[in-house]
Structure formats: C-alpha cells, structure tokens
C-alpha cells in the first residue's frame, strides 16, 4: 500500500507543475501584450 509520504510528494509535484505553468502563461501573456522594445515595464511589474 502507498505510504502517505509518497502521496504528499506527488501532490507537491502537481502543485509545483501547476504554479510553473501559471507563471509560464503569465510570462507569455506579458510578452505578447507588451511591445518588445520595452523590457523595463515587465521588470517593474515583477518587482511590484
């Protein structure tokens, strides 16, 4: 039978992957919405 530790670890990985995908989608959305000649605006967004 599976130990609770392994199920916890798998859940942790699922959450990690979800967060990574969310960040990736946000970065792509920022790249698409902001013009490529203004990288400073995206940096200021991240620091807020």
N, CA, C, O and CB atoms as a CASP TS submission, in Angstrom:
PFRMAT TS
TARGET T0000
AUTHOR 0000-0000-0000
METHOD Language model
MODEL 1
PARENT N/A
ATOM      1  N   UNK     1       0.843  -1.197   0.000  1.00  0.00           N
ATOM      2  CA  UNK     1       0.000   0.000   0.000  1.00  0.00           C
ATOM      3  C   UNK     1       0.884   1.255   0.000  1.00  0.00           C
ATOM      4  O   UNK     1       1.958   1.253   0.602  1.00  0.00           O
ATOM      5  CB  UNK     1      -0.957   0.001   1.233  1.00  0.00           C
ATOM      6  N   UNK     2       0.443   2.314  -0.664  1.00  0.00           N
ATOM      7  CA  UNK     2       1.282   3.523  -0.777  1.00  0.00           C
ATOM      8  C   UNK     2       1.389   4.240   0.560  1.00  0.00           C
ATOM      9  O   UNK     2       0.407   4.349   1.294  1.00  0.00           O
ATOM     10  CB  UNK     2       0.711   4.482  -1.839  1.00  0.00           C
ATOM     11  N   UNK     3       2.569   4.722   0.869  1.00  0.00           N
ATOM     12  CA  UNK     3       2.761   5.461   2.118  1.00  0.00           C
ATOM     13  C   UNK     3       2.247   6.892   1.954  1.00  0.00           C
ATOM     14  O   UNK     3       2.268   7.426   0.845  1.00  0.00           O
ATOM     15  CB  UNK     3       4.260   5.462   2.535  1.00  0.00           C
ATOM     16  N   UNK     4       1.790   7.517   3.033  1.00  0.00           N
ATOM     17  CA  UNK     4       1.266   8.898   2.933  1.00  0.00           C
ATOM     18  C   UNK     4       2.333   9.877   2.458  1.00  0.00           C
ATOM     19  O   UNK     4       2.022  10.919   1.882  1.00  0.00           O
ATOM     20  CB  UNK     4       0.716   9.360   4.290  1.00  0.00           C
ATOM     21  N   UNK     5       3.597   9.529   2.706  1.00  0.00           N
ATOM     22  CA  UNK     5       4.677  10.423   2.286  1.00  0.00           C
ATOM     23  C   UNK     5       4.736  10.533   0.764  1.00  0.00           C
ATOM     24  O   UNK     5       4.912  11.626   0.225  1.00  0.00           O
ATOM     25  CB  UNK     5       6.024   9.929   2.832  1.00  0.00           C
ATOM     26  N   UNK     6       4.590   9.398   0.068  1.00  0.00           N
ATOM     27  CA  UNK     6       4.675   9.415  -1.394  1.00  0.00           C
ATOM     28  C   UNK     6       3.496  10.190  -1.990  1.00  0.00           C
ATOM     29  O   UNK     6       3.667  10.929  -2.959  1.00  0.00           O
ATOM     30  CB  UNK     6       4.707   7.973  -1.953  1.00  0.00           C
ATOM     31  N   UNK     7       2.305  10.023  -1.416  1.00  0.00           N
ATOM     32  CA  UNK     7       1.149  10.748  -1.947  1.00  0.00           C
ATOM     33  C   UNK     7       1.318  12.245  -1.710  1.00  0.00           C
ATOM     34  O   UNK     7       0.944  13.062  -2.552  1.00  0.00           O
ATOM     35  CB  UNK     7      -0.162  10.243  -1.295  1.00  0.00           C
ATOM     36  N   UNK     8       1.887  12.597  -0.556  1.00  0.00           N
ATOM     37  CA  UNK     8       2.148  14.012  -0.286  1.00  0.00           C
ATOM     38  C   UNK     8       3.135  14.563  -1.307  1.00  0.00           C
ATOM     39  O   UNK     8       2.960  15.673  -1.810  1.00  0.00           O
ATOM     40  CB  UNK     8       2.690  14.207   1.150  1.00  0.00           C
ATOM     41  N   UNK     9       4.170  13.787  -1.609  1.00  0.00           N
ATOM     42  CA  UNK     9       5.188  14.248  -2.555  1.00  0.00           C
ATOM     43  C   UNK     9       4.582  14.418  -3.942  1.00  0.00           C
ATOM     44  O   UNK     9       4.877  15.393  -4.633  1.00  0.00           O
ATOM     45  CB  UNK     9       6.372  13.261  -2.605  1.00  0.00           C
ATOM     46  N   UNK    10       3.737  13.474  -4.354  1.00  0.00           N
ATOM     47  CA  UNK    10       3.130  13.578  -5.683  1.00  0.00           C
ATOM     48  C   UNK    10       2.227  14.807  -5.753  1.00  0.00           C
ATOM     49  O   UNK    10       2.200  15.507  -6.765  1.00  0.00           O
ATOM     50  CB  UNK    10       2.326  12.298  -6.020  1.00  0.00           C
ATOM     51  N   UNK    11       1.487  15.066  -4.673  1.00  0.00           N
ATOM     52  CA  UNK    11       0.622  16.248  -4.651  1.00  0.00           C
ATOM     53  C   UNK    11       1.469  17.509  -4.735  1.00  0.00           C
ATOM     54  O   UNK    11       1.106  18.469  -5.416  1.00  0.00           O
ATOM     55  CB  UNK    11      -0.254  16.269  -3.375  1.00  0.00           C
ATOM     56  N   UNK    12       2.608  17.500  -4.034  1.00  0.00           N
ATOM     57  CA  UNK    12       3.515  18.649  -4.066  1.00  0.00           C
ATOM     58  C   UNK    12       4.004  18.893  -5.490  1.00  0.00           C
ATOM     59  O   UNK    12       4.075  20.038  -5.935  1.00  0.00           O
ATOM     60  CB  UNK    12       4.713  18.428  -3.116  1.00  0.00           C
ATOM     61  N   UNK    13       4.345  17.813  -6.210  1.00  0.00           N
ATOM     62  CA  UNK    13       4.816  17.966  -7.585  1.00  0.00           C
ATOM     63  C   UNK    13       3.704  18.500  -8.487  1.00  0.00           C
ATOM     64  O   UNK    13       3.957  19.320  -9.370  1.00  0.00           O
ATOM     65  CB  UNK    13       5.339  16.626  -8.124  1.00  0.00           C
ATOM     66  N   UNK    14       2.479  18.037  -8.268  1.00  0.00           N
ATOM     67  CA  UNK    14       1.359  18.522  -9.083  1.00  0.00           C
ATOM     68  C   UNK    14       1.174  20.021  -8.875  1.00  0.00           C
ATOM     69  O   UNK    14       0.967  20.766  -9.832  1.00  0.00           O
ATOM     70  CB  UNK    14       0.051  17.764  -8.732  1.00  0.00           C
ATOM     71  N   UNK    15       1.251  20.463  -7.608  1.00  0.00           N
ATOM     72  CA  UNK    15       1.099  21.891  -7.315  1.00  0.00           C
ATOM     73  C   UNK    15       2.252  22.673  -7.943  1.00  0.00           C
ATOM     74  O   UNK    15       2.050  23.751  -8.501  1.00  0.00           O
ATOM     75  CB  UNK    15       1.045  22.139  -5.780  1.00  0.00           C
ATOM     76  N   UNK    16       3.462  22.119  -7.845  1.00  0.00           N
ATOM     77  CA  UNK    16       4.629  22.795  -8.431  1.00  0.00           C
ATOM     78  C   UNK    16       4.456  22.962  -9.934  1.00  0.00           C
ATOM     79  O   UNK    16       4.721  24.034 -10.477  1.00  0.00           O
ATOM     80  CB  UNK    16       5.921  22.007  -8.133  1.00  0.00           C
ATOM     81  N   UNK    17       4.010  21.903 -10.606  1.00  0.00           N
ATOM     82  CA  UNK    17       3.818  21.964 -12.059  1.00  0.00           C
ATOM     83  C   UNK    17       2.729  22.990 -12.402  1.00  0.00           C
ATOM     84  O   UNK    17       2.857  23.739 -13.370  1.00  0.00           O
ATOM     85  CB  UNK    17       3.440  20.560 -12.623  1.00  0.00           C
ATOM     86  N   UNK    18       1.665  23.015 -11.602  1.00  0.00           N
ATOM     87  CA  UNK    18       0.594  23.981 -11.844  1.00  0.00           C
ATOM     88  C   UNK    18       1.095  25.409 -11.719  1.00  0.00           C
ATOM     89  O   UNK    18       0.768  26.264 -12.542  1.00  0.00           O
ATOM     90  CB  UNK    18      -0.556  23.750 -10.874  1.00  0.00           C
ATOM     91  N   UNK    19       1.898  25.666 -10.677  1.00  0.00           N
ATOM     92  CA  UNK    19       2.440  27.017 -10.487  1.00  0.00           C
ATOM     93  C   UNK    19       3.364  27.377 -11.642  1.00  0.00           C
ATOM     94  O   UNK    19       3.327  28.498 -12.148  1.00  0.00           O
ATOM     95  CB  UNK    19       3.196  27.122  -9.140  1.00  0.00           C
ATOM     96  N   UNK    20       4.199  26.419 -12.059  1.00  0.00           N
ATOM     97  CA  UNK    20       5.130  26.685 -13.158  1.00  0.00           C
ATOM     98  C   UNK    20       4.365  27.011 -14.439  1.00  0.00           C
ATOM     99  O   UNK    20       4.730  27.933 -15.168  1.00  0.00           O
ATOM    100  CB  UNK    20       6.061  25.474 -13.385  1.00  0.00           C
ATOM    101  N   UNK    21       3.301  26.250 -14.709  1.00  0.00           N
ATOM    102  CA  UNK    21       2.506  26.506 -15.915  1.00  0.00           C
ATOM    103  C   UNK    21       1.844  27.875 -15.826  1.00  0.00           C
ATOM    104  O   UNK    21       1.784  28.600 -16.819  1.00  0.00           O
ATOM    105  CB  UNK    21       1.438  25.406 -16.113  1.00  0.00           C
ATOM    106  N   UNK    22       1.345  28.235 -14.643  1.00  0.00           N
ATOM    107  CA  UNK    22       0.716  29.542 -14.472  1.00  0.00           C
ATOM    108  C   UNK    22       1.707  30.669 -14.714  1.00  0.00           C
ATOM    109  O   UNK    22       1.391  31.651 -15.386  1.00  0.00           O
ATOM    110  CB  UNK    22       0.121  29.664 -13.077  1.00  0.00           C
ATOM    111  N   UNK    23       2.912  30.524 -14.161  1.00  0.00           N
ATOM    112  CA  UNK    23       3.933  31.555 -14.360  1.00  0.00           C
ATOM    113  C   UNK    23       4.316  31.642 -15.828  1.00  0.00           C
ATOM    114  O   UNK    23       4.508  32.737 -16.357  1.00  0.00           O
ATOM    115  CB  UNK    23       5.177  31.264 -13.500  1.00  0.00           C
ATOM    116  N   UNK    24       4.427  30.500 -16.485  1.00  0.00           N
ATOM    117  CA  UNK    24       4.780  30.488 -17.902  1.00  0.00           C
ATOM    118  C   UNK    24       3.702  31.205 -18.721  1.00  0.00           C
ATOM    119  O   UNK    24       4.015  31.994 -19.612  1.00  0.00           O
ATOM    120  CB  UNK    24       4.965  29.035 -18.405  1.00  0.00           C
ATOM    121  N   UNK    25       2.443  30.928 -18.415  1.00  0.00           N
ATOM    122  CA  UNK    25       1.352  31.578 -19.135  1.00  0.00           C
ATOM    123  C   UNK    25       1.380  33.086 -18.896  1.00  0.00           C
ATOM    124  O   UNK    25       1.167  33.867 -19.824  1.00  0.00           O
ATOM    125  CB  UNK    25      -0.006  30.992 -18.705  1.00  0.00           C
ATOM    126  N   UNK    26       1.642  33.499 -17.651  1.00  0.00           N
ATOM    127  CA  UNK    26       1.721  34.929 -17.349  1.00  0.00           C
ATOM    128  C   UNK    26       2.864  35.584 -18.115  1.00  0.00           C
ATOM    129  O   UNK    26       2.707  36.679 -18.655  1.00  0.00           O
ATOM    130  CB  UNK    26       1.902  35.150 -15.840  1.00  0.00           C
ATOM    131  N   UNK    27       4.017  34.911 -18.163  1.00  0.00           N
ATOM    132  CA  UNK    27       5.168  35.476 -18.872  1.00  0.00           C
ATOM    133  C   UNK    27       4.863  35.617 -20.356  1.00  0.00           C
ATOM    134  O   UNK    27       5.206  36.627 -20.970  1.00  0.00           O
ATOM    135  CB  UNK    27       6.417  34.598 -18.667  1.00  0.00           C
ATOM    136  N   UNK    28       4.219  34.606 -20.935  1.00  0.00           N
ATOM    137  CA  UNK    28       3.871  34.671 -22.359  1.00  0.00           C
ATOM    138  C   UNK    28       2.873  35.801 -22.600  1.00  0.00           C
ATOM    139  O   UNK    28       2.983  36.536 -23.582  1.00  0.00           O
ATOM    140  CB  UNK    28       3.285  33.317 -22.847  1.00  0.00           C
ATOM    141  N   UNK    29       1.893  35.937 -21.693  1.00  0.00           N
ATOM    142  CA  UNK    29       0.898  36.996 -21.850  1.00  0.00           C
ATOM    143  C   UNK    29       1.567  38.366 -21.769  1.00  0.00           C
ATOM    144  O   UNK    29       1.231  39.267 -22.537  1.00  0.00           O
ATOM    145  CB  UNK    29      -0.203  36.869 -20.777  1.00  0.00           C
ATOM    146  N   UNK    30       2.517  38.528 -20.835  1.00  0.00           N
ATOM    147  CA  UNK    30       3.250  39.793 -20.713  1.00  0.00           C
ATOM    148  C   UNK    30       4.032  40.074 -21.988  1.00  0.00           C
ATOM    149  O   UNK    30       4.036  41.202 -22.483  1.00  0.00           O
ATOM    150  CB  UNK    30       4.204  39.758 -19.498  1.00  0.00           C
ATOM    151  N   UNK    31       4.698  39.041 -22.525  1.00  0.00           N
ATOM    152  CA  UNK    31       5.497  39.217 -23.739  1.00  0.00           C
ATOM    153  C   UNK    31       4.607  39.628 -24.906  1.00  0.00           C
ATOM    154  O   UNK    31       4.978  40.484 -25.708  1.00  0.00           O
ATOM    155  CB  UNK    31       6.262  37.922 -24.080  1.00  0.00           C
ATOM    156  N   UNK    32       3.428  39.012 -24.994  1.00  0.00           N
ATOM    157  CA  UNK    32       2.549  39.301 -26.128  1.00  0.00           C
ATOM    158  C   UNK    32       1.932  40.690 -25.989  1.00  0.00           C
ATOM    159  O   UNK    32       1.834  41.427 -26.971  1.00  0.00           O
ATOM    160  CB  UNK    32       1.443  38.236 -26.239  1.00  0.00           C
ATOM    161  N   UNK    33       1.511  41.053 -24.763  1.00  0.00           N
ATOM    162  CA  UNK    33       0.813  42.327 -24.579  1.00  0.00           C
ATOM    163  C   UNK    33       1.782  43.502 -24.634  1.00  0.00           C
ATOM    164  O   UNK    33       1.458  44.539 -25.212  1.00  0.00           O
ATOM    165  CB  UNK    33       0.059  42.335 -23.248  1.00  0.00           C
ATOM    166  N   UNK    34       2.976  43.354 -24.036  1.00  0.00           N
ATOM    167  CA  UNK    34       3.931  44.459 -24.010  1.00  0.00           C
ATOM    168  C   UNK    34       4.793  44.439 -25.266  1.00  0.00           C
ATOM    169  O   UNK    34       5.203  43.369 -25.716  1.00  0.00           O
ATOM    170  CB  UNK    34       4.816  44.386 -22.751  1.00  0.00           C
ATOM    171  N   UNK    35       5.072  45.608 -25.837  1.00  0.00           N
ATOM    172  CA  UNK    35       5.964  45.670 -27.008  1.00  0.00           C
ATOM    173  C   UNK    35       7.369  45.228 -26.632  1.00  0.00           C
ATOM    174  O   UNK    35       7.810  45.438 -25.502  1.00  0.00           O
ATOM    175  CB  UNK    35       6.000  47.098 -27.595  1.00  0.00           C
ATOM    176  N   UNK    36       8.076  44.611 -27.586  1.00  0.00           N
ATOM    177  CA  UNK    36       9.389  44.027 -27.289  1.00  0.00           C
ATOM    178  C   UNK    36      10.426  45.110 -27.000  1.00  0.00           C
ATOM    179  O   UNK    36      11.488  44.811 -26.454  1.00  0.00           O
ATOM    180  CB  UNK    36       9.860  43.152 -28.459  1.00  0.00           C
ATOM    181  N   UNK    37      10.133  46.383 -27.362  1.00  0.00           N
ATOM    182  CA  UNK    37      11.142  47.418 -27.140  1.00  0.00           C
ATOM    183  C   UNK    37      11.087  47.965 -25.713  1.00  0.00           C
ATOM    184  O   UNK    37      11.902  48.813 -25.350  1.00  0.00           O
ATOM    185  CB  UNK    37      10.954  48.557 -28.140  1.00  0.00           C
ATOM    186  N   UNK    38      10.126  47.485 -24.889  1.00  0.00           N
ATOM    187  CA  UNK    38      10.015  47.983 -23.513  1.00  0.00           C
ATOM    188  C   UNK    38      10.166  46.843 -22.509  1.00  0.00           C
ATOM    189  O   UNK    38       9.167  46.440 -21.913  1.00  0.00           O
ATOM    190  CB  UNK    38       8.664  48.695 -23.305  1.00  0.00           C
ATOM    191  N   UNK    39      11.366  46.303 -22.293  1.00  0.00           N
ATOM    192  CA  UNK    39      11.541  45.245 -21.282  1.00  0.00           C
ATOM    193  C   UNK    39      11.486  45.797 -19.861  1.00  0.00           C
ATOM    194  O   UNK    39      11.292  45.036 -18.913  1.00  0.00           O
ATOM    195  CB  UNK    39      12.873  44.523 -21.498  1.00  0.00           C
ATOM    196  N   UNK    40      11.653  47.118 -19.699  1.00  0.00           N
ATOM    197  CA  UNK    40      11.692  47.717 -18.358  1.00  0.00           C
ATOM    198  C   UNK    40      10.322  47.618 -17.697  1.00  0.00           C
ATOM    199  O   UNK    40      10.233  47.416 -16.486  1.00  0.00           O
ATOM    200  CB  UNK    40      12.147  49.198 -18.429  1.00  0.00           C
ATOM    201  N   UNK    41       9.248  47.758 -18.485  1.00  0.00           N
ATOM    202  CA  UNK    41       7.904  47.728 -17.899  1.00  0.00           C
ATOM    203  C   UNK    41       7.618  46.368 -17.275  1.00  0.00           C
ATOM    204  O   UNK    41       7.020  46.293 -16.201  1.00  0.00           O
ATOM    205  CB  UNK    41       6.842  48.055 -18.963  1.00  0.00           C
ATOM    206  N   UNK    42       8.040  45.285 -17.941  1.00  0.00           N
ATOM    207  CA  UNK    42       7.789  43.953 -17.395  1.00  0.00           C
ATOM    208  C   UNK    42       8.602  43.741 -16.124  1.00  0.00           C
ATOM    209  O   UNK    42       8.135  43.078 -15.198  1.00  0.00           O
ATOM    210  CB  UNK    42       8.126  42.865 -18.434  1.00  0.00           C
ATOM    211  N   UNK    43       9.818  44.299 -16.065  1.00  0.00           N
ATOM    212  CA  UNK    43      10.647  44.156 -14.861  1.00  0.00           C
ATOM    213  C   UNK    43       9.979  44.886 -13.702  1.00  0.00           C
ATOM    214  O   UNK    43       9.947  44.364 -12.588  1.00  0.00           O
ATOM    215  CB  UNK    43      12.087  44.710 -15.101  1.00  0.00           C
ATOM    216  N   UNK    44       9.446  46.081 -13.940  1.00  0.00           N
ATOM    217  CA  UNK    44       8.791  46.817 -12.859  1.00  0.00           C
ATOM    218  C   UNK    44       7.538  46.082 -12.406  1.00  0.00           C
ATOM    219  O   UNK    44       7.187  46.133 -11.227  1.00  0.00           O
ATOM    220  CB  UNK    44       8.438  48.251 -13.308  1.00  0.00           C
ATOM    221  N   UNK    45       6.854  45.395 -13.327  1.00  0.00           N
ATOM    222  CA  UNK    45       5.684  44.593 -12.948  1.00  0.00           C
ATOM    223  C   UNK    45       6.083  43.492 -11.979  1.00  0.00           C
ATOM    224  O   UNK    45       5.370  43.224 -11.013  1.00  0.00           O
ATOM    225  CB  UNK    45       5.013  43.984 -14.194  1.00  0.00           C
ATOM    226  N   UNK    46       7.239  42.843 -12.238  1.00  0.00           N
ATOM    227  CA  UNK    46       7.669  41.731 -11.395  1.00  0.00           C
ATOM    228  C   UNK    46       8.050  42.220 -10.008  1.00  0.00           C
ATOM    229  O   UNK    46       7.851  41.497  -9.032  1.00  0.00           O
ATOM    230  CB  UNK    46       8.845  40.996 -12.035  1.00  0.00           C
ATOM    231  N   UNK    47       8.594  43.431  -9.891  1.00  0.00           N
ATOM    232  CA  UNK    47       9.061  43.919  -8.590  1.00  0.00           C
ATOM    233  C   UNK    47       7.913  44.401  -7.723  1.00  0.00           C
ATOM    234  O   UNK    47       8.096  44.563  -6.517  1.00  0.00           O
ATOM    235  CB  UNK    47      10.065  45.043  -8.776  1.00  0.00           C
ATOM    236  N   UNK    48       6.725  44.638  -8.295  1.00  0.00           N
ATOM    237  CA  UNK    48       5.610  45.143  -7.509  1.00  0.00           C
ATOM    238  C   UNK    48       5.088  44.136  -6.517  1.00  0.00           C
ATOM    239  O   UNK    48       4.144  44.424  -5.782  1.00  0.00           O
ATOM    240  CB  UNK    48       4.505  45.569  -8.406  1.00  0.00           C
TER
END
